[in-house]
């Protein structure tokens, strides 16, 4: 494998790693926000009348 191909594969691997980290952080933030909003809804259910 020549140097140009090796460098290209390295760049693609680094980009995939960066995208993976971003997706993981977005997933964690979404999960935390869901839990917080769910807790707020449960705390305010005594104020609701159906």
Buried (B, 14 or more C-beta within 10 A) or exposed (E): EEEEEEEEEEEEEEEEEEEEEEEEEEEEEEEEEEEEEEEEEEEEEEEEEE
